[in-house]
Amino acid sequence: YSHTCALKQDTTVVCWGSNGSGRLGDGTTTNRLTPTPVSGLTGATAIAASDFHTCALKQDGTVACWGNNGTGQLGDGTTTARTTPTMVSGLAGVTAIASGDFHTCALKQDGTVACWGSNGTGQLGDGSGTIQLMPTTVSGLTGATAITAGDNHTCAREQDATVACWGYNVSGQLGDNTTTDRSTATPVIGIDGTTAINSGGTHTCARIQDGTVTCWGNNQFGQLGDNTTTNRLTPTLVAPL
C-alpha cells in the first residue's frame, strides 16, 4: 500500500516507504526514503508485503513477519506490532508465502496451506470465520502448488491445474459463480490447465497452458481485460493477449 521491499542476492531484505507499525522491519517506525536493511534477517528466499505488514520465507522453510499485528497477521500468537522480524509460531516446511490486507498464508511442502490473521470473511479457509493468531490449516485443500492473496480472499493452484479460492466474494473474486463468501476452499468454475495465478485486491487471474489468461471478480476499472467494466463471477478470457 505505501511501502516496498526487495530481496537481495545475499538473502537479506531491504525496505523503504511508510513505516507505520514497523512494516519496514528496521527496528523503528521512521519513514525511509531509501532502501533500509531489515534488522537481523538473513537466509530469505521470498518476500510478501501487504498494506501494513511484511513477511519473509527463509531457507530453512520457516517464516518471519513484522509490522502491524492487530488481527494476528504476524502469526506469533499475539496482536503486538513488531518493528523487527518475528518468527511465525509452529510453522515449518514452507515453500511459498502470500499476504492479504490483514492475513497471511503459507504453502507447505506437503501441498497443504496454512493461514493466520483476520478471518471475518473466511479468508483463512479454516471454516471458522474466527481470527487466528497462529497458522491454521485451510480446510479441504491438498495438493496445492501455488498460492495468491487479494485484500480479503485467497486462492491456490492445485496439482491437477485447477484453482480453489476462499474468503470475500462480493465481486465474484472466488470464481464460483456466486457472490457468497466462502470459509473453506471452493473450486473455481470452468478452469483447468493453469500454470500460474495472481490476485489483485478484489479480482484474480490465471495463466493457462495455451498461453492465454483468464480473470474473474471486480472489473470496475477494466482490470479483467475483457474490454468491459462488468464484474465476472467465473473466469473470463482476457481480450487477445
QUIVEN-V735000 format. One record per residue. N is the residue number from 0. D_LAST is the distance of its C-alpha to the last C-alpha in Angstrom with 1 decimal. Layout:
n=<N,N>
d_last=<D_LAST,D_LAST>
This chain:
n=<0,1,2,3,4,5,6,7,8,9,10,11,12,13,14,15,16,17,18,19,20,21,22,23,24,25,26,27,28,29,30,31,32,33,34,35,36,37,38,39,40,41,42,43,44,45,46,47,48,49,50,51,52,53,54,55,56,57,58,59,60,61,62,63,64,65,66,67,68,69,70,71,72,73,74,75,76,77,78,79,80,81,82,83,84,85,86,87,88,89,90,91,92,93,94,95,96,97,98,99,100,101,102,103,104,105,106,107,108,109,110,111,112,113,114,115,116,117,118,119,120,121,122,123,124,125,126,127,128,129,130,131,132,133,134,135,136,137,138,139,140,141,142,143,144,145,146,147,148,149,150,151,152,153,154,155,156,157,158,159,160,161,162,163,164,165,166,167,168,169,170,171,172,173,174,175,176,177,178,179,180,181,182,183,184,185,186,187,188,189,190,191,192,193,194,195,196,197,198,199,200,201,202,203,204,205,206,207,208,209,210,211,212,213,214,215,216,217,218,219,220,221,222,223,224,225,226,227,228,229,230,231,232,233,234,235,236,237,238,239,240>
d_last=<28.1,30.4,30.7,28.8,29.7,29.1,30.1,32.0,32.7,36.2,35.0,36.2,34.1,34.4,33.5,33.9,33.9,35.6,38.0,39.3,40.6,40.1,36.4,36.5,38.9,41.4,44.4,44.4,42.8,42.7,39.5,38.3,36.8,36.1,35.1,38.0,38.6,38.5,42.1,43.2,39.8,39.3,37.5,34.2,31.1,28.6,28.7,27.5,28.4,28.7,30.2,33.7,33.9,32.6,32.8,32.8,32.7,35.4,36.0,38.6,36.2,37.7,36.1,37.6,36.7,38.1,38.1,38.5,39.9,41.0,39.4,39.8,36.3,37.9,39.3,42.7,44.7,45.4,44.0,45.2,42.9,42.7,42.4,42.1,40.3,41.8,41.4,39.8,42.7,42.9,39.4,38.8,36.6,33.4,30.2,27.7,28.1,26.3,27.8,27.6,29.7,33.0,32.3,31.3,30.3,30.8,29.6,32.6,33.2,34.4,31.1,32.5,31.4,33.9,33.5,35.9,36.5,35.9,35.6,36.3,33.2,33.2,30.7,32.9,32.6,36.3,37.3,39.7,38.1,40.6,40.0,40.2,41.6,40.9,38.2,38.1,36.4,33.5,34.9,33.6,31.2,31.7,29.5,27.0,24.9,23.0,23.4,22.0,23.8,23.2,26.1,28.1,26.1,25.2,23.1,23.5,21.6,24.3,25.3,24.3,20.6,21.1,21.1,24.1,24.6,27.7,29.1,28.4,26.5,27.3,23.7,22.7,21.2,22.8,20.9,24.1,24.2,26.9,27.6,30.4,30.7,31.0,33.4,32.5,29.4,27.8,25.2,21.8,21.8,19.8,17.7,18.4,17.1,15.8,15.9,15.6,16.2,16.6,18.2,18.8,22.2,21.7,18.3,16.7,13.4,13.0,11.0,11.8,13.5,11.2,8.4,6.6,7.6,10.3,12.6,16.1,19.0,19.7,17.5,20.1,18.1,14.7,13.9,12.2,9.4,10.4,12.0,15.3,17.8,19.0,19.6,18.5,21.0,18.9,15.3,12.9,9.3,6.8,6.0,3.8,0.0>
